Amino acid sequence: MEPRFNLFGTEVGAKFSKRFGNASMVPLQSSLPKATQDLVMLRVSQINGCGYCTDVHSQDLAHAGESATRINLVAAWRESTVFTDAERAALALAEEGTRIADAAVGVSEETWARVRDHYDDEQLAALVAVVVQINAANRLGVILRQPGGTYEPGMFEVATN
């Protein structure tokens, strides 16, 4: 599978990508655990069928020392015992915030209450930002047909420092 279009090869695309990337740095600088952010990004990417983002976040989790069991069970997190209550709340928010067209209520009051039990306001703001940002990134990846399988952990570190 080849990408449809090189967004970075256009002036508008390059400007957009730079600003989009800068916005994604904000949650990384928060106190929301990086592992939680990557678990959420992996789950949302799986739901949206973005091969590239699924590749990135599963590899980043592995590179950070997450076990293969936890990474593999993200897709079935409700039926597994390897996630904390806080991570489960974050994954529920991520799913409901991603599947808004599938559920009339969007994010349920029950899920919101569980998230509020585990995260302070700053962490919650970061969590919401992560869900929004990865959904947008997934749409870019799917529209442009960015294939998974080429990412290597750390390959963007120079660009973000």
N, C-alpha and C positions, 0 to 999 in steps of 0.2 A: 504494500500500500504506500502510495506516495502522497505527500501533502498536496492540497489543491492550490495553495497560494502562499507566498512568502509575505506575511503581514509586515515583517521588519524591513522589507525591501521597498517600502513606500514611505514618503515623508509623514503622512498622516498616521500610518500604522506604527512607525517607529516612535513618534511622539506619544501616541496612545499607549503603546507597550511600556514605554519608560514610566509614564505616570501610573499606569496600572501596577507595574512592579513596585514602584515607590509606595503605593497604598498598601500593598501586601506586606510591607515591612512593619507596619504599625502593630499588628497583633504579635509579631515575632518579638517585639520589644516590650511586650506586656508580661504580667506575671502568670498568664494562662500557660500551663505546662506545654512545652513543645510537643511532647508525646501525644497529648490530648489533641492539639491542633492537627498533627499528622494523622491520627486515627480518624478524626472528623473529615479531613480532606480526602483520605482514602475511601471512606464510606460514601461520601457524596459523589466522588468520581466513579465508583462502582455503579451507583444508582443511575448516573447520567451516561454511563457507557463511554467514558473518556479514557481510551487506552493509554494515552501519553501521561495524563495526570495520575492514573492508577499506578503506572510504572514508577513515576517520580515518588509518590508518597509511600508506596510499599518498600521501595529501595531506601528511601530516607529513614524509614522506621527500622529497617534491618541494619543499616549503617550506624544508627544511634544505639544499637544493642537490643532492640525489641526482639522477642522470640518469634520464631516462625509460627508457633501456635497462635500467638496473639494476632499477628499479621493475617494469617489465614482465616482466623475466626471473625474478623471484622464484618464480613458479609453475613455472618450468622450470630451476631453479638447477643441477641436476645436468648439464644439457645446455648450459650456458653457461660463458663464460670471464671473466665480469665480477666474480666474487666471490673474495675472498681465501680462503686455506685456513682461516683462523680463522672467517670467516663461513660457509663451507661446513660446518664442524664444528658450529657453532651451529644452522644450518638443519637439519642431520641430526638433532641432538638434539631440536629443536623438532618435527620431523615424527614421529619415533619416540615422543616423549613425548605427542604428540597422538593418534596412531593406536594406542594401547595395546590396544584391543579387536581390532585387525587383526593383531597380531603377538604370538605366545606369549611372546617374550622381552622385550617392551616396548622399552626402550633397550638396544641391543646392547653387548656389551663393546668391540667395535671402535669404535663411535661414542663411547662413554664415554672410551676411550683417546685418540681424536682431540681431543675437547674438552679433556681434561686437558693435552694437549700445548700448547694455545693460551691457556688461561685459568687464572689463579691461583685460590685457594680463594674469595676474596671475589667475583671476577668470576663464578665458577662458581655460587656461591650466588645471585647476582643473575640469572644466566641461567636457572637452574631456577625462580626466583620469577617471572620474566617468562613462562615457558612455562605455569606453573600459573595465573597471574593472567589471561593472555589467554584461556586455555581457559575459565575461569570467566566472563569478560566475554562471550565468544562465546555461551556458553549463555544468558546473560541476553538478549543481543541477539536470538538466534534464538527463544527462548521467547516473548519479548515482541513479536517482529516489528518490530524497530527498522530502518527502511529506511535504505539508504545514499543519499548524494547531497545531504545538507544540511550536512555538516560544513565548517567553514572553519578553517584553521590558526590557532591562538591563541585560539579562542573560549572555552576553558576555563582559560586562564592566570590570569585574575583569581581564579577559584574555587580554584586550587591554590597561590597565593602566600600 
